[in-house]
Amino acid sequence: MICESNIQKQGYDFSPYSDEFTGVVNEALDQWRMFCVLPEYSKKLIPYHGDDMGVGYELKQGRGGEGESKENFDIEPGYQIPALDTFDPLIRVRVLNFLDKALVLTKVTEPLVSKVLKELGLVECEFVHFVRFLHYFSYSRVGDSIALPHIDKGGITIHLYESAEGFEFLSYKKKSWQKVLVPKGNIMVIPSLQIQYESRGKFRALCHRVTATKDVVENGRFAVVCFVRFMNTPRYNKPKFGQLRTLSPGFNYDISHEKFSDFLKV
Ligand SMILES: [Fe+2]
């Protein structure tokens, strides 16, 4: 169970998986690792498309501490798996195996999201969600920021798996960077932009980043995250304020609800 006051005070909380969920996450994760070792051209055959709730494969190759250095695949429950007839048969099997398992994961995640929202007192919130499979590359240097500080733009974010340390959050009180690792077999819930608006500041969107550790440099880092968007809550006003990661870390921690609302399109 996710504890409301932990989310309120520290900005995150954990809850153990159900047995059914454990199997689904592990299977999807195994297939994601297999997908990642495919040649780059074949992964790019399912390119990312859509707005910020899109589907598909994305590659970002920022190096030397500048920008993000990762590949990811986003998938939502309504995704129609394409026939992939033109693919090389061996690659096709590998891609379909991944898409099948990933799709199952998006479906079993839906009741989990409803449960978490209920535990946070947000029963009325209509939502959509998608699952992102991440692979941070091993070519970074220790200390490099492989995901720059930002808050997530949806309502809540549920971390389903992390293979290694590296996730850091900016603490509410001292504004210092703290490490946290999702324990195996647990979800970690963090508040994002829309829940801060919806709760009028009771929950504050947690600023976080990913920093390369020795383990990441040697082995890379795999993660699976579920992003939840509230349908009837205003969204971040990107045309006016630009990318969320350009706002200063912690900008939203000590401001009034009225000031925070300015950042959303009402
Ligand atoms: Fe994030």
Residues whose N, C-alpha, C, O or C-beta is under 5 A from the ligand:
A	BS01	LIG	D152
